[in-house]
Amino acid sequence: MLPTIQTLRQRLTAPGAHQALIEQVLAGAAAPAAAHVFTALFAEPAMAAARAADEAQAAGRPLPPLAGLPVTVKDLYDIAGRTTRAGAVLRQDAPAALRDAEAVARLRAAGAAIVGLTNMSEFAFSGVGLNPHYGTPRNPAATAADPTVARIPGGSSSGAAVSVALGLAVAGLGSDTGGSIRIPAALCGLVGFKNTQARTPLAGAFPLSFTLDTVCAMTRSVADCLVVDGVLAGAPLPVAARGVAGLRLALPRTLMLDALEPAVATALERALARLSAAGAVIVELPLAELAEIAQINAPGGFSAVEAWVTHRQAMQTRRERFDPRVAARIAPGEGVSAADYITMQQRRRDWMARVTQRLSGFDALICPTVPITAPPIAELVASDEAFFKANALLLRNTFAINFLDGCAFTLPCHAAGELPVGLMLAAPAGQDAALAGVALAVEARVAS
């Protein structure tokens, strides 16, 4: 397990320290515990970035934010000279990218040692993290709590989460359309930050939903998420330090607390009790608007409609090469008319305005990131019914924030030895800086 970025900076002072770290990481990436985590490793470029960091440090030059530190990139982002597979065999013969995705270019400019591309759900269209083509990485945090069962890592940024949880990266660049950063971060005991969509560039990221896709990352701490977010966005958030006392946190009674697994309910109650004891004001809020999401999104849903635009030719001519479960989720997009799609957009805008108004006066919405702990891989591989039930539960709470175009953090709130549970803090669009201040304060109180 790697320490935080700040701690690493304090430790990596000896000559060659960054290169030694990357050598250690590359060895770990080839170990059995990292099976199915990576779809490609970049040993030479990663070592070159580490060498550059060591040389700059030896010369007394200032180091950029991620200089020589290991970072992984979801196989959804273009890397110049490589085919972007997006978790699919369907794209193995696609043309190579001509240039790096903008997010990747910014990571490189910040000195990151990009050690490899990480595995994912096919076309990012699942919160579970299974991949029938390239395998499914085992959730290391869940294994530590229960070694007898191989559990899902969550998706779609499955490999990104496991790379961080195994200590092979300080940050995993992923994406979040309905929860694909926060779900695996929650299930793997990490911190994930889904920023307001417009804050980070989508250029060079293979699309799932133009309306909902967000470029973001997961790390081991809120502070590390903010470092990476500042790199991806091109400027750091102006975060003001604050305490827990006096925070007004809205606990939604509609949808987000339904059918909580006992372990999740226990972790949530413990976190809320700690925050209340520290002076936070927890306000139960009906927020009945959350019940409208399913109806507004019903004509296929934004992800299905917009994925159909991307994949319609392949779905009509090479459907057998898709993950059947992903194809089943794309298919409903075929029959949605332009009128229905425009109506969905209009109704969503109205819904966003009403929910934003409901949340005015609160510092954040607070709820479980997902209502369940990580299910066993084998159960979801074996049964479509179990897979789709779990997928719907995993996406339920996180998707509401994407639908709002909001910003959100997930923070670990489980106790040592328990299966990981995430606590989500969220706010409407554009409130990223204020929410980050809340997340830093809450993290210090709920950490076990």
N, C-alpha and C positions, 0 to 999 in steps of 0.2 A: 504494500500500500504506500503510495507516495504522499508526502505531506503537502501542505498548501503551497501556492506559488511563493508567498512571502517567506515561508520557512525554507523552501528550497533555495531562494536567493541568498539567505543567510548562511546556508550550508555549502553551496557550490562556489567556494572561494579558492580552493587549491588548484594548481595548474592541471589542466586536463579534466577537471571535474565534470564539465558538461558532457564530454565525450565518454567518460566512464559511465555516466548515467544512461546515455543512449545505448551503449553496449549492453548494459544490464536490461534495459527495456526490450531491446531486440531479442535477447536471449529468452526473456519471459514470453515474448510474442510467439516463439517457436515451441513453447512448452505445452504439454497436454491440457493444462487448465485453460489455455487460450484457444482450444479447438473451436473452429467456426466463427471466431471473432473477426478475423481479417480476411478480406478478399484480395489484398495485395500488401506487400511490405516494401518500404522505400529506404532500405538500409543506407545506401551511399548518400542520397540527399540529406537524410536525417543526420548522419555523421558529419556531413559538410556543414550543416547549420550549427551543430554542437561545436565543431572546431572553430567556426567563425566567432561564436560566443566566447570560447576560451581565449582566443587571440585578442578580441576586443577588451575583455576583462584584464588580461595581462598588460595591455597597453594603456589601461586606465581610462578607456573610452566608456561613455554611458551605454548601458545595455538597453535595447528596446524591451517592451513589456514581456515578451515571451521568449526572449533570446535563449536558444539552446535547450528549451524545455520541450518534452515530448507531448505532441498533440495528435489526435487521430481525426480523420475526416470520413464522414459517412459516404458510402459509395453511391451517392446521389449528386455529388458535386463534380463538375468538370475538372480534370487534371490534364493540362496540355500534353498531347501525344498519346493519351489513353482513351479507351472507350468507357463511357459512363454506363455501367450496367444496371444501376438502380435496383439491384437485387433480383434481376430477371435474366433467364437464359435467352429470352427473346431478343435481348439487345447485345448479345455476344458478338454479332457481326455488324453492329452499328459503327459509323465512322468515328475515328478518334477525335477528341476535342481539340480545337485549334488553340485554345487559351485556357488558363485557369479560370474557374469561377471567381467572381469578385471576392467572395468571402475567403476563398483559399489564398488569393493574391494578398489580401490584407493580413492573413495569418503569417504568410511568408515574410511580408514586409516588417512584421513585428518580431521576426527572428525565430518563429516557431520551428522546431524540428518535427516535421510531419512524418511520423513513423509508418503510417499505412492507411489504407482504406478499410472501413469497417462494414461488416455485414448488416443486413436490414431486411425488413419485410418487403416482399416484392412490390415495387413501385410505391413504397411507403404507405400501402393501403391496409394497415392493420395495427391495432394497439397491442397485439399479443407478442409479436416478434418471431414467429415461426417462419422458416424459409425452407421449402421442400427441395430447392435446387442446391443451395450452398450450406445446408445444415443450420442448426439452431444453437447458439452459444448458451451454455448453462449459466444460470444466475449465481455468481459466487457468493453474494451476501446471503441469499436464501440457503445455499449449501452450508455456509458456516453455521447457520441457525439450525438446520435440519439436514445433516449429511446423507440421510437415507433416501432422499428424493431429489431428482433433477427437476428444477422448476424453471418456468419461463423467465426471460430477462425483461419482458415487456418490449413494445415496439412503437413505432417502427424502427427507432434508432437503437436496435438491440445491441449490435456490436460496439457502438459508441459507449453505451452504458457499461458494458462488461469490461471494455478497455480501461475505463477509469476505475471501476470497482476492483480490478485486478492490479492496479498500480502501474499500468502500462502507459498512462497518459495523465497529464494534469487537467486536460480538458478534452471532451469529445464533441466535435462539431456535428450536430445533427440537424433536424428540422422538426417543425411542429405545426401540423395541419389540424389535428383534432386532439393532440396530446402526446405527440411522438417524442418529445423531449421529456415531459413531466412524468409520463407513465413509466418508462424504463428507469428514470432517475428515482422515482418513488419505490419501485419494486426492488431496486438494487441498492437502496440506502444512500442515495446521492442527492445533491442539490441541482435543480434544473431551473433555468430562467427562460420563459417565453415572453419576449418583448412585444411591444406594439408592432404590428407587421411592417409598417413603413420605416421603422428605425434601421433595419438592416437590409442589404441588397440581395435580391433574388436572382440576379443575373448569373447564369451558369449552373443553377440548381434545377435538376430534372423536376418538372411540375407534377403535382397531384391535383391541387385546387388553386387556381389563380386567386380566388377570393380569400382563401384561408391560410395558404402556405406562409410559414415564418422561418427565417434563418436564425438559429440560436444554438446554445451549447449547454452541456452539463459538466459539473466539476464536483469538488469535494466541499466547497463552502460558498456562501453568498459572495464574499469578497472576491473569490476567484472567478465566479460568474461575471462579476462586474468588470474585472480586468479583461476578460475575453469579450464581453459585450462591447466595451469601449473600443477594442480592436476591430470587431466586426462592423460596428456602426461608424467608425472613423472619428469618434470623439467620446470621451467618458461621460457618463451621467453625472450631473451635479448633485451628488447625494449628501444630504445633511444628516449628521448623526442625531439620534433621538433615543429616548428610553421607551420602555413598555408602558410606564405609568401614563394614564390618560388616553392611550390609544382606544379608538372606537372601532370595534371589529364586528362586522355583520355576519351572523351565523344563519345561513338560509335554511328555512324549514321545508321548502319545496324541493323535491327531487334529490338534492345532493346528500341528504342524510338517510335516504331510503335504503333498506336492505344492507346495512353495514355488517360485514363479517365481525364477529365478536372481538377479534384481535384488533381490528381497525377502530371499533367503537371504544375499546379500552384505551388505546393510544391517543385517540382524539380527546376523550374526557380528561386524561392525564395532562395533555398539553393545554387544554382550556383552563384547567384548574391552576396550573403554574402561571399562566398569563393573568388570570384573574387575581391571584395572590400577589402578583407584581404590580397591580394597579390598572390593568387593561379593563375596558368596559366591553363585555361581550353582549351584543344585542341580538336576540332572536328576531329574524326578519322574515316575513312570509315570502316575499319575492316570488309571487305567484306567476310572474312572467316567465320563469324558467320552464313552466309546464307548456308554454306555447312553442318551444323550439321544435319539437317533433312535428307539429302541424305545419309550421312555416317551412321547414326543411323537407316536407314530405314528398313533393314531386321529384323523387330520385335523390335529392340532396345535392348540395353544391359539389361535394367531392365526386360523386358518381357522374353528374352532368359534365363537369369540367374534365374528369378523367376520360370520359367517352370522347370528348373532342380530341384528346391526345392519342387515344388508342383505338379509335373506331375502325381504322383500316385493318390493324392487326387482329382486333376482336372478330372481324368478319372473315378473315382469311387464315389466321393462325391461332385461333383460340386455344387449341390443344397445347400450345407452348406456355400458356399462362398458368400460374398457380390457380387451380379451379376455384378456390375460395376468393381469390382476388377478382377473377373474372366474374364471379357471381355478384360482387359488390359494384363492379363497373357497369354491368349490363343494364341496370335500371335507368342509367342516364340516357340510353338510346331513345326512349319514347317521350322525353320531356320537350315540350314545344318552346319556342322562343318566348311566347307570351307567358307561359308558366315560369320560365327562368327569370324573366324581367320582374314578374310579380313577386317571386321569391326575394329578389334583391330589394325591391321596394318595401316589402313587409319586414325584411331584416333591418333595414335602416330605421324604420319606425320603432321596431323592438329595441334596437340599440339605444335610441334616444330615451325611451322610457326606462330601461334598466339603468342607464347612466344617471338619470334623475333620481331613481330609487336609492342609488348608492351614494348620492351626494351627502356629505356630512359624516361619512365613514372613512376611516383611514385604509381599510381593506375589507374584502370579503374573506372569510376563513371557513375552511371545510376540509374533509379528507381529499387528498389528490385522487385516489381511487378507492372504491368501497370494499375491495377485497385484497388479500395478500396474493403473492404469486402462485398460480395453480401449477400442478405438475405438468411437465411437457407431454408426457405419454398420454395423459387423458385427453388433451386437446388435439394431439395428432390423430388419435383413434376415432374421434367423434366430431362430426360437423356440428351437431347440436350443442355439444359442450364448447366447441370453439366459438361459435357465434354468440352464445350466451355470455361467455367470458369476455369476448371482444366488446360487446355492447356495454357491459358493466365497466370495463377498464376505461372506455372512452367517455362515459356518461358525464362525469363532472368536469373533466378537462375540456371537452368539446364546447361546453357552454361559454368558456372564456374565449375560445377562438371565434365563436359565433358573435361575441361582443366586440371582436377585435381588441380584446383587452390584453393586459400584461399580467404575468403570474409567476410566482416562485413555488417550487415544491421543496420542502425541508424535511429531513428525516425526523420522526417523532417517536420512534419505537425505542424500547429499552434494550440494553445489551442482551444478546441471546435470543431475542424475539425475531420473527420474520419482519423484514422491513415494512414500514408504513410511512407514507408521505402526508405532510400537512400542507395544504395549498393556501397561499395568500394571493389575492387577485384584486385588480382594479380596472376601471375603464381605460380606453385607449388614451395614450399620451401621458399617463400618470406614472411612467416607469421610474423616474427619479424618486418621487415620494414613496412609491411602493418599495423601492430598494432600501430606503431608510427604515421602513417598517420591518422588512425581512431581516435586516442586520440585527435589529433589536430583538425580534422574536426568536431568531436562531439562537441567540445567547441564552435565552430562557428555556427553550424546549429541548436543547441538546442533552442527551443522557450521558 
